[in-house]
């Protein structure tokens, strides 16, 4: 697939339309549940507060990009920062896909830079696991206060341990490859590719690399949790930083385990419920949740769309007229 084909093959209009419909539906439901309170909350937070929250979201994206670059380098495919940054951020346009799987579209954009699809998928899987580990660690700040959340955290921990076990196993990739090599069909081809991805992803989970990725992920998601804590304070809620980290992380964990597009619905439900239990009025809890999700999830989607549209415009201007 050539670079020109990739650029012109983007279903960009359909993507923009689908995101627009999703965003409109999200805002519609949010404002229907108490639009007076939501708009009043936005006024309380103000431009300075909004800028601070968006700034911490940018810290999150920046640190995760640094981790992504380290994964690519570890896999033997160092891509220049400007091009890689645009591609990485462009993947955020597909964050509202189940399990964020659409972000694997980065592989199509990285292919012209000499990065094979298995390497991109290996980096993508490693990134998701690193995020899951970081979020699980953040839930420890308030887990003792909410024993009813133990089941969800244990489910996340079990999923992480199972995935790490598959990645660190030497026998599993070889067994998959041998099994697929003796048979034919699309499923066998997929199993062969899966064994290749697992072998590559193992490089990203060596002890030193795992420690670096975990630290970057923890600080990145901690930045957004800090923004959430500030938002709660601006809205008059008396919620400690530790509890805010726990609520934000548990909401992100629920969204990830639900495999709903962008965790929509599940993350918000957990966040509103826990804020209400913490003593925040329901209307204020909804307002804080809506603002936080707009400043994190939907801000990332907007940046991703901007990068994709900017790349497409640049290619149109630089391609020779036919």
ABEGO torsion letter per residue (X at the ends): XBAAAAAAABBAAAAAAAAAAAAAAAAAAAAAAGAAAAAAAAAAAEAAAAAAAAAAAAAAAAAAAAAAAAAAAAAGBBBBAAAAAAAAAAAAAAAABBGGAAAAAAAAAAAAAGBBAAAAAAAAAAAAAAAAAAAAAAAAAAAAABAAAAAAAAAAAAAAAAAAAAAABAAAAAAAAAAAAABBEAAAAAAAAAAAAAAAAAAAABAAAAAAAAAAAAAAAAAAAAAAAAAAAAAGBBBBAAAAAAAAAAAAAAAAAAGBBGGBGAAAAAAAAAAAAAGBBAAAAAAAAAAAAAAAAAAAAAAAAAAAAAAAAAAAAABBBX
